[in-house]
């Protein structure tokens, strides 16, 4: 993994007047933002403010009722389900809330699968990332054999091993004590910087402001602070 991406060209992520409602309730209302290549940002907001929904929209797991989502210049919101999946595999790495490693695969197998789905098999990079995150000795273990901290690192490794344009993390520290929260924040920042990826962390954990001072607050809309 090497260097920052070229800051020129399209933003890594653009949302333009994005709205999303379910059950008659507006979850997101005309949200607009733009993140430059290589930038690191927090998306702050109380529980239920729509942070996870926004990440799912960015990743193309759901589509907005109105507005546009563009990832690395590609239209995510207007694409077909198969095209959204292709854009996600080309450009996005996700650290889900709840980790979501494939239980039947080893740690190394989870990383290899992510690369295979992205069309970028690279065994040397898998070995490098595992070593970088202190997981080389755990490569053959299944997720059930890992501690919570080890599983969190494995999830970060899986998200970064495809060299994503955009790295998304959903509440990666909310259940952790101060020491482990600081460690996970540092890992996210370091691995994103190594890959030249734009990092967007959705959280209500104000402790992360000490690590990622650039932030936006999601109330009725995302407003750069």
C-alpha positions in Angstrom: 0.0 0.0 0.0 1.5 3.3 -0.9 0.9 7.0 -1.0 -2.0 9.4 -1.3 -4.2 9.5 -4.3 -4.0 12.3 -6.8 -6.0 15.2 -5.3 -7.1 16.3 -8.7 -10.1 15.0 -10.6 -13.5 14.0 -9.1 -14.1 14.0 -5.4 -13.9 10.6 -3.8 -17.5 11.1 -2.6 -20.3 13.5 -3.5 -23.9 13.6 -2.2 -26.2 16.2 -3.7 -29.5 16.9 -2.1 -30.0 13.3 -1.0 -33.3 12.5 0.8 -34.5 9.2 2.2 -37.6 8.3 4.1 -39.2 5.1 5.5 -42.6 4.6 7.2 -43.5 8.2 6.5 -40.5 9.5 8.5 -37.7 11.5 6.8 -34.4 9.9 7.8 -32.3 12.1 5.6 -33.5 15.4 4.2 -31.5 17.0 1.2 -28.1 16.0 2.5 -25.2 17.4 0.5 -21.5 16.9 1.0 -18.2 16.4 -1.0 -15.1 14.7 0.3 -11.7 15.1 -1.5 -9.5 12.2 -2.3 -7.4 11.1 0.7 -9.4 13.2 3.2 -10.4 11.8 6.6 -13.7 12.8 8.1 -16.1 11.9 10.9 -19.8 11.8 10.4 -21.3 12.7 13.8 -24.8 12.4 15.1 -26.9 10.9 17.8 -28.3 7.4 17.5 -31.1 7.3 15.0 -29.9 10.5 13.2 -29.4 8.5 9.9 -25.6 7.9 10.0 -25.9 4.2 9.1 -28.5 5.0 6.5 -26.2 7.5 4.9 -23.3 5.0 4.7 -25.6 2.4 3.2 -26.7 4.9 0.5 -23.0 5.7 -0.2 -22.3 2.0 -0.5 -25.2 1.4 -2.8 -26.9 -1.0 -0.4 -30.0 1.1 -0.6 -31.0 4.0 -3.0 -32.2 7.5 -2.1 -35.7 8.7 -2.8 -34.2 11.8 -4.4 -30.8 13.3 -5.0 -27.5 11.9 -6.3 -24.7 9.8 -4.8 -21.4 9.7 -6.7 -18.4 7.6 -5.7 -15.1 8.5 -7.6 -17.2 10.3 -10.2 -19.5 7.3 -10.8 -23.3 7.6 -10.3 -24.2 5.2 -7.5 -27.8 6.3 -6.9 -28.9 6.0 -10.5 -27.3 2.7 -11.3 -28.9 -0.8 -11.5 -28.3 -3.2 -8.6 -25.6 -5.0 -10.5 -23.9 -1.8 -11.5 -24.0 -0.5 -7.8 -22.4 -3.8 -6.7 -19.6 -3.3 -9.3 -19.0 0.3 -8.2 -18.9 -0.9 -4.6 -16.3 -3.6 -5.4 -14.2 -1.2 -7.4 -14.1 1.7 -5.0 -15.4 1.0 -1.5 -14.2 -0.9 1.6 -16.6 -1.2 4.5 -16.1 -1.9 8.2 -19.6 -2.8 9.2 -21.1 -2.4 12.6 -21.0 -5.9 13.9 -17.8 -6.8 11.9 -19.5 -9.5 9.6 -16.5 -11.7 8.8 -17.4 -14.9 6.9 -17.4 -17.5 9.7 -16.5 -20.5 7.5 -13.3 -18.8 6.2 -10.0 -18.1 7.9 -8.8 -14.5 8.4 -6.6 -14.8 5.3 -9.6 -16.4 3.4 -11.8 -13.4 4.3 -9.2 -11.0 2.8 -8.7 -13.2 -0.3 -12.5 -13.4 -0.9 -12.7 -9.6 -0.7 -10.0 -9.3 -3.3 -11.6 -12.0 -5.5 -14.9 -10.2 -5.5 -13.2 -6.9 -6.4 -11.3 -8.6 -9.2 -7.9 -7.8 -7.6 -6.3 -11.0 -6.2 -3.0 -10.1 -4.6 -1.6 -12.6 -2.1 1.4 -10.4 -1.4 -0.9 -7.6 -0.3 -2.9 -9.9 1.9 0.3 -10.9 3.6 1.4 -7.3 3.9 -1.9 -6.1 5.4 -2.0 -8.9 7.9 1.5 -8.2 9.0 0.8 -4.4 9.1 -2.2 -5.0 11.5 -0.5 -7.6 13.7 -2.5 -10.5 12.3 0.1 -12.5 10.5 0.1 -15.2 13.2 -3.7 -15.4 13.1 -4.1 -15.7 9.3 -5.3 -19.3 9.6 -7.8 -18.8 12.4 -11.6 -18.6 11.9 -13.5 -15.6 13.2 -14.9 -17.5 16.2 -11.3 -18.1 17.3 -10.5 -14.4 17.5 -10.9 -11.9 20.3 -13.1 -8.8 19.7 -10.1 -6.6 19.1 -8.5 -9.2 16.7 -11.8 -9.5 14.8 -12.1 -5.7 14.6 -8.6 -5.6 13.1 -9.4 -8.4 10.7 -12.5 -6.4 9.5 -10.4 -3.4 8.9 -7.9 -5.5 7.0 -10.7 -6.9 4.8 -11.9 -3.5 4.0 -8.5 -2.1 3.0 -7.1 -5.1 1.2 -8.7 -4.2 -2.1 -7.1 -0.7 -2.2 -10.4 1.1 -2.0 -11.0 4.7 -3.1 -13.3 5.2 -0.1 -13.1 3.5 3.3 -16.4 3.5 5.3 -16.6 2.6 9.0 -19.8 2.4 11.0 -19.5 2.9 14.7 -16.2 1.1 15.0 -15.4 2.2 18.5 -18.8 2.7 20.3 -18.5 -0.6 22.3 -14.8 -0.2 23.2 -13.0 1.2 26.2 -10.7 4.3 25.8 -7.5 2.4 25.0 -9.1 0.1 22.4 -11.1 2.9 20.9 -7.8 4.9 20.4 -6.1 1.9 18.9 -8.9 1.2 16.4 -9.0 4.9 15.4 -5.2 4.9 14.8 -5.5 1.7 12.7 -8.2 3.2 10.6 -6.3 6.4 10.0 -3.0 4.6 9.3 -4.4 2.0 7.0 -6.4 4.6 5.1 -3.4 6.8 4.7 -1.2 3.9 3.6 -3.8 3.1 0.8 -4.4 6.7 -0.1 -8.1 6.1 0.7 -10.7 8.7 1.7 -12.0 7.8 5.2 -15.6 8.4 6.4 -16.4 7.2 10.0 -20.0 7.3 11.1 -20.1 7.6 14.9 -21.7 9.2 18.0 -18.3 8.6 19.8 -17.0 12.1 20.6 -13.6 10.6 21.6 -12.8 10.2 17.9 -12.6 14.0 17.5 -9.1 13.8 19.1 -8.0 11.6 16.2 -10.0 12.9 13.3 -10.7 16.6 13.8 -12.4 17.1 10.4 -16.1 16.3 11.0 -19.6 16.9 9.8 -22.7 16.7 12.0 -25.8 14.9 10.8 -28.9 16.6 12.1 -31.4 17.4 9.4 -28.5 17.6 7.0 -24.7 17.1 7.0 -23.0 20.4 7.6 -19.2 20.7 7.5 -17.9 22.0 10.9 
